[in-house]
């Protein structure tokens, strides 16, 4: 008699009617209702599995709904009936046993051609990252001792290439280089903080753009060079009128980064606990004219 009532963000009446389920508290078909008041259940196992540590091919599992989050897709709820009966399905571990249903081509993000002239220095440019061709350069930067707070010191080149391939097609990330005189001098990642862990730690605003920036080691440091890099990033970000504020989350122990953000004019906010660090939130708001 129980009916599952999953929480969802879809406005689709079809999602409000699911077949009945059995079970009660503290059993395999554990579905929680309020007896005498309603048979509607909003708590139940999201997955069940039996893992055979000796023979992985004997393992079985089931998820509550399906493998696709699109309500019109065939795999949105095609496991529900199996789940509601308390049954399991085999875990496929052999690639040759997989069946290709469809392919999706992920296109690279084409950043606009953007350049910024800095008096006394020259012209800085925004250049897209090509993960395959640029992984050697990125690896040489982020594995140096000075890059310990970037978090990739122990990564090999292949893994770094994989990470930036992922970021390159991620819908909420942009990656690019800042180039000067045709030489890459900084690695920049822009992201939507609402889709990251940090977005749960502060009150996000419409128009927030997250920033990670890695300035390459300089052979001959030039006064004002880092400011020129940031001015290029700032002007590039705010060339889109929808972007209102830059938010960064440096490690609270990264004294050099904190000093740099202070020199660049960022306003310091609260410290927040993330999985990998204690982060110091810093903000740079768009100038209102």
C-alpha positions in Angstrom: 0.0 0.0 0.0 3.0 2.3 0.4 3.7 4.8 -2.4 7.1 6.2 -2.8 7.2 10.0 -2.9 10.7 11.0 -4.0 12.0 14.5 -3.6 12.7 16.0 -6.9 13.0 19.4 -8.7 10.9 18.4 -11.8 7.6 19.9 -12.4 6.0 16.9 -14.0 2.8 15.4 -12.8 3.9 12.0 -14.1 6.5 11.9 -11.3 3.9 12.1 -8.6 2.4 8.6 -9.3 4.6 5.6 -8.7 3.5 2.0 -8.2 3.0 0.8 -4.6 5.9 -0.7 -2.6 6.0 -3.1 0.3 8.2 -3.2 3.4 8.4 -1.4 6.6 11.1 -0.1 9.0 14.3 -2.2 9.5 13.9 -4.6 6.6 15.3 -4.9 3.1 12.2 -3.3 1.6 12.5 -0.5 4.2 10.0 2.2 3.4 9.0 4.8 5.9 5.5 6.1 6.2 3.4 7.5 9.0 0.8 4.8 10.0 -2.7 6.1 10.5 -1.9 9.3 8.6 -0.5 8.5 5.2 0.9 5.6 3.1 3.2 8.1 1.3 6.9 7.2 1.8 9.7 9.7 1.4 12.5 7.5 2.9 13.7 4.3 1.4 17.0 2.7 0.3 18.5 4.5 -2.7 20.6 1.4 -3.5 21.1 -2.2 -2.5 24.1 -4.2 -3.3 25.9 -7.5 -2.5 29.6 -7.4 -3.3 31.5 -10.6 -3.7 35.1 -9.8 -2.8 36.5 -13.0 -4.2 34.5 -13.2 -7.5 33.4 -9.8 -8.5 31.3 -11.2 -11.4 29.0 -12.7 -8.8 28.1 -9.3 -7.3 24.7 -7.8 -7.7 23.1 -4.4 -7.1 20.1 -2.2 -7.8 19.3 1.5 -7.7 16.0 2.9 -6.9 15.1 4.5 -10.2 17.5 4.4 -13.1 20.8 5.6 -14.6 19.5 8.7 -16.3 18.1 11.9 -14.7 16.0 12.9 -17.7 12.3 12.1 -17.0 11.7 11.2 -20.6 14.7 8.9 -21.0 14.1 5.1 -21.0 16.6 4.7 -18.2 15.0 7.3 -15.9 13.0 4.7 -13.9 13.6 1.4 -15.6 15.1 -0.2 -12.5 12.2 0.8 -10.2 10.1 -2.3 -10.6 13.1 -4.5 -9.9 14.0 -2.4 -6.8 10.4 -2.4 -5.4 10.3 -6.3 -5.6 13.6 -6.5 -3.6 15.5 -8.1 -6.5 19.0 -7.3 -7.8 20.7 -7.3 -11.1 24.2 -8.5 -12.0 27.2 -6.2 -11.9 28.7 -6.1 -15.4 32.5 -6.1 -15.2 33.5 -7.3 -18.7 33.8 -4.5 -21.4 32.9 -6.9 -24.2 29.6 -7.6 -22.5 28.6 -4.0 -22.5 26.1 -2.8 -25.2 26.6 0.6 -26.7 23.3 2.5 -26.8 24.3 5.9 -27.9 27.3 8.3 -28.1 27.5 11.9 -27.2 30.0 14.3 -28.7 31.3 16.8 -26.2 32.4 20.0 -27.9 35.3 22.1 -26.6 34.4 25.5 -25.3 35.5 28.2 -27.7 36.6 31.2 -25.6 36.3 34.5 -27.3 39.5 36.2 -28.6 40.4 38.6 -25.9 43.4 40.8 -25.3 44.2 43.5 -22.8 46.9 46.1 -23.0 48.8 47.1 -19.8 50.7 50.4 -19.9 54.4 49.9 -19.4 54.2 46.1 -19.9 52.5 45.2 -23.2 49.5 43.1 -24.3 48.1 40.1 -22.4 45.8 37.6 -24.2 43.3 34.9 -23.2 44.2 31.6 -24.8 42.2 28.3 -24.6 43.8 25.3 -23.0 44.3 22.3 -25.2 44.6 19.5 -22.6 46.3 17.1 -25.0 48.9 19.5 -26.2 49.3 21.6 -23.0 49.6 18.8 -20.4 53.4 18.8 -20.5 53.4 22.5 -19.6 50.8 22.3 -17.0 52.5 19.3 -15.4 55.8 21.1 -15.3 54.1 24.0 -13.4 51.8 22.3 -10.9 54.3 19.6 -9.7 56.9 22.2 -8.5 57.3 22.6 -4.8 55.9 26.2 -5.0 52.7 24.7 -6.3 51.9 22.6 -3.2 48.6 24.4 -2.6 47.4 23.6 -6.2 47.0 20.0 -5.1 48.5 18.2 -8.0 52.1 17.8 -6.8 52.0 14.0 -7.1 49.9 13.7 -10.3 51.5 12.3 -13.4 51.1 13.9 -16.8 48.4 11.5 -18.0 46.2 12.1 -15.0 46.6 15.9 -15.3 45.6 15.6 -19.0 42.5 13.6 -18.0 41.5 16.2 -15.4 41.8 19.1 -17.8 40.0 17.2 -20.5 37.1 16.8 -18.1 37.2 20.5 -17.1 37.4 21.5 -20.8 33.9 20.1 -21.5 32.4 20.7 -18.1 29.3 22.9 -18.5 30.1 25.0 -15.4 33.9 25.4 -15.8 36.2 27.4 -18.2 39.9 26.8 -18.4 42.4 29.0 -20.2 45.9 30.5 -20.2 46.9 34.1 -19.9 49.6 34.6 -22.5 52.1 37.4 -22.7 54.3 37.9 -25.9 52.9 34.5 -27.1 54.1 32.7 -23.9 51.7 31.3 -21.4 52.2 32.9 -18.0 49.2 31.9 -15.9 46.6 29.1 -15.8 43.1 30.2 -14.9 39.9 28.2 -14.0 36.6 30.0 -13.8 33.6 28.1 -12.4 30.0 28.5 -11.2 30.4 28.2 -7.4 26.7 27.0 -7.0 27.8 23.6 -8.5 30.9 23.2 -6.2 31.3 22.3 -2.6 32.2 25.9 -1.7 28.8 27.0 -2.9 27.2 25.4 0.1 29.5 27.3 2.5 28.5 30.9 1.7 25.5 32.8 0.3 26.0 32.8 -3.4 24.7 35.7 -5.5 23.5 35.9 -9.0 26.5 36.7 -11.2 29.1 35.0 -8.9 32.1 33.6 -10.8 34.6 31.4 -9.0 38.3 31.8 -9.7 41.4 29.5 -9.4 44.6 31.1 -10.7 48.1 29.7 -11.0 50.8 32.2 -11.9 53.7 30.5 -13.7 57.2 30.8 -12.3 58.9 33.9 -13.6 62.6 33.9 -14.8 62.8 37.6 -14.6 60.2 39.1 -12.3 58.7 42.4 -13.5 56.9 44.9 -11.2 53.2 45.0 -11.8 53.2 41.8 -13.9 50.8 39.8 -11.7 48.5 42.9 -11.6 48.5 42.9 -15.4 47.5 39.2 -15.4 44.6 39.8 -13.0 43.4 42.9 -14.8 43.2 40.8 -17.9 41.2 38.2 -16.1 39.0 40.8 -14.4 38.2 42.6 -17.7 37.6 39.3 -19.4 35.1 38.1 -16.7 33.3 41.4 -16.6 33.1 41.8 -20.3 30.0 39.6 -19.8 27.4 41.9 -18.2 25.9 39.0 -16.3 29.0 38.5 -14.2 28.9 40.6 -11.0 31.5 39.3 -8.6 34.7 37.2 -8.6 35.0 34.7 -5.7 38.2 32.9 -4.8 38.9 30.3 -2.1 42.6 30.1 -1.4 43.9 27.8 1.3 44.0 29.8 4.6 47.6 28.6 5.0 48.7 29.9 1.6 50.3 33.2 2.8 51.6 34.1 -0.6 48.2 33.7 -2.3 46.5 35.6 0.5 49.0 38.5 0.2 48.5 38.5 -3.6 44.7 38.7 -3.4 45.0 41.5 -0.9 47.3 43.5 -3.2 44.9 42.9 -6.1 42.1 44.5 -4.1 40.0 41.6 -3.0 37.8 41.9 0.1 38.4 39.1 2.7 35.3 37.3 3.9 34.9 34.3 6.2 36.9 31.1 6.4 35.1 27.9 5.5 35.9 24.2 5.9 36.1 22.3 2.7 37.0 18.6 2.2 40.6 19.3 1.2 41.3 22.5 3.1 40.3 25.4 5.3 39.5 28.1 2.7 39.7 31.8 3.0 36.9 33.4 0.9 37.8 36.5 -0.9 35.7 38.7 -3.2 36.1 41.2 -6.0 33.0 43.1 -7.0 32.3 44.6 -10.4 32.6 48.4 -10.3 29.2 50.1 -10.6 29.3 53.0 -13.0 
